Amino acid sequence: MPEAPRVSIVVPYYHGIEHLPTLLRSIEEQELPLAEIECLIVQNGPDDGLRQLVAGSFPWVQVIEPDDNLGYGGGCNYGARRALGQWAAFLNTDMRVHRGWLTELLAAAERHPRAPCLGSAILSWSGRRLDFGASAMSFSGVGYQLYYGGPAKWLPSSDTRELFVCGGATFVRREVFLEVGGFDEDFWSYYEDVDLGWRLWVLGYEVWLVPSSRVFHHHHGSFSKVGRERTRLLYERNALLAVIKNYEQENLNRILPVALMLAAKRTFLATGIDPAGFRVGRTPPHARALAGKVFGLRYYLEEAMRTLRKEGIGEFGRRAIAEVARRLGSRAQAPAGAPKQTSKAAGDCMLVPNAAVSYMLALSDVADLYPAILPKRHWIQAHRQRRDADIFPLFRLALGINFLDSRYLGCFKDLVRAHDLEGLLGDKMAEDEDE
């Protein structure tokens, strides 16, 4: 009877067949012998030539097909349940891997026995720029790829603890991954990696990035046609679901109301609607209703001072350059802000941008999914091994914002201070001036 493979590679697949030969050839060239590798492609969509390609050129690859499109996280879970390896390695279709990708991960697993989850550094296709080299998260569950677009030389020289690693290049001990629930399939795609990493820390495990293990990525190469409003829906919804699942109850009681109110504020601002036409009388006298103005310089000055104060000039320089690359890069997706023009009424109706509808639907989805999320929360909290206070330092951008509008920033600061989230999270915003 043949020995079980050491590593099972799982690739959820939904279109993008033009990327597959490059990925599979790079797996063939691994330092780890192919005899120790099992490769499973989870066919999430209709056959577009996938089986013919694999049978003709890559007979060592297995194609498995669920009954439905399970999304990225569900596809990974489906493959992991059918895999035979001690370790499962998840990859995006639009990648290629370095020859030492797997051997470096296996060596790191020996160095970090409490870490059932390791991640590879992800570089641009040319290898000159960072795609994923560190992680961060806001208190509201928004995940960040720190230094995205920065030079590859910013990668650390040794392994680093991270709240999460990118799901598109994740290496997990298969038994533990399945035991803790794998990726949450209600997320479908996006932030399932944030949720998994956060959950593992809560359960007493560790998550490490292994910069010596490298993959190269066509950023959003296999998901670029989905549409920005659809990805925004997933980001907004899944961040809130992660919040509901992973905080201790006392902290959830303080944080969830703020996260929901901020989500409602983003939803309204994304419509571009002038509220005056909907009010009876004037604005409530105690409401702090800031006028909209150009967002940018003041926020970045405040963030610059915070970064300099907390982390020094070197970190400030890296963050600044990476932010410019993220905002101006041809493939970067700038943060969503309010429309530049007010929505216009047409009779009894008003035109609302697609982006605003995605925010609305995200909140509706959270309400619909709450009964299914609650038992997951109960299981996580019943098995908790680590306090939130011990995890907060891994957030790194606990008070980061993801909506560039001066009215939103003012609301954000008021709500954070009303619930003393600065004290809870050990972070502090810049001092207010007259706004």
Residue, then its C-alpha position, 0 to 999 in steps of 0.5 A: m500500500p503506497e504511503a500517504p502524501r506528505v502535502s496535499i495541494v488544493v486549488p479551488y478553480y473557477h475559470g482562468i484556465e490560461h493561468l493553470p499550466t504555469l501554476l502546475r509546471s511550477i509545482e512539478e519543479q518543486e524541491l519536494p519530490l512529486a511522489e510526496i505531493e498530492c494535487l487536487i483541483v476543485q472544479n467550482g464551475p462548469d468544465d471549460g477545458l480543465r479536465q482535458l488540460v489535466a488529462g493531457s499534460f498533468p496526469w498527476v493532478q486530480v480534478i474533483e467536483p462538488d455539486d455547486n460553486l462553493g466559493y474559495g473557502g468552501g472549495c478549500n474545505y472540500g479539497a481538504r476533506r478529501a485530501l490524504g496529506q498531513w498538510a494542506a497547501f491552498l493556492n490561487t489559480d493565478m499563481r506560480v510557486h518558487r522551487g523552495w515553496l514547500t520545503e521552506l514551509l515544512a522547515a518552518a513547521e518544525r520551528h513553530p510546533r504551535a502553529p498549524c497555519l503558516g503562510s507564504a510571502i506573495l510577490s507580484w508576477s515580476g517578483r519586484r513588488l509585495d502583494f502580501g508581506a504582513s497583515a493587519m486588521s481594524f477593530s471592525g474586522v477589516g483586513y489589510q495587506l500591509y506594504y502592498g505595492g512596496p518593494a520586495k526588499w521590505l520582506p522580513s529576513s525571518d518568520t513573523r507572527e501574524l494575525f492571519v496569512c493570505g488564504g491564497a497561499t496558506f499552509v495548514r495542518r489538515e487535521v487541525f484545520l478541519e477540527v476548528g471548522g476550516f474556512d467559514e463557508d458562509f463567507w464564500s470569498y474574501y476575509e475567510d483567511v482573516d477569520l481563520g487566523w483570528r479564530l486560531w489565535v483565540l483557540g490557543y494556536e499561532v499563525w506565522l508568515v514564512p518569508s523564505s517561502r514565496v509565490f508570485h501572483h497576478h493580483h485579482g487575475s482570476f476574480s477581476k471580472v466579478g465587479r467591484e460592487r460584488t467584492r465590496l458586498l463580501y468585504e463588508r458582510n464578512a468583516l462583520l461576521a468575523v467580529i460577531k464570531n471572535y470577540e469575547q462577549e464583554n468586548l463584543n458588547r462594546i465593539l459590535p454597536v460601533a461597527l454596525m453604526l459605522a456600517a450604516k454611516r458608510t451605507f448612507l454616505a455611499t448613496g450620495i443623498d442629501p438628507a435635507g429632503f428627508r427631514v421634518g424640521r432641522t437636523p436633530p440639535h445634538a447630532r454632530a453632522l459634519a459638512g463633507k470636504v476634501f478628504g486626504l491630507r489631514y487624515y494622512l498627516e494624522e496617520a503619519m504622526r501616529t505611525l512615527r510616534k508608535e513605530g518610528i521613521g522606518e515604518f513610516g517610510r514603508r507605510a507611506i510608499a506602500e499607500v501611494a502604490r496602493r492608491l495609484g497603482s494600476r491594479a490597486q483598488a482604492p478604498a470606497g468613498a462617497p460619490k462626488q455628486t449628489s444622487k438625483a430624484a426622479g419623481d418618487c424615486m432616487l437613483v442610488p449607486n451600485a456601491a451603496v446597494s452593496y453596502m445595504l445588502a451586506l447588512s441585510d446578509v448579516a441579519d439573515l446569516y446571524p442565526a447560522i453564525l451564532p452557533k459558530r460563535h458559541w463553539i469558538q468561545a467555549h474553546r477559547q484559550r487566549r484572551d482578546a487583550d493578548i491578541f490586540p497587538l496583532f491587529r496593528l491597525a486597530l483604528g484603521i478606516n476604510f472609507l475616505d470621507s471627512r464626515y465618516l472620519g468625524c463619526f468614526k472618532d466620535l463613536v470610538r471615543a464614546h465607547d472608549l475603544e482607544g483604551l480597550l485596544g491600546d491604540k490612540m487617534a490623533e487629537d482633534e482640532d476644529e473640524 
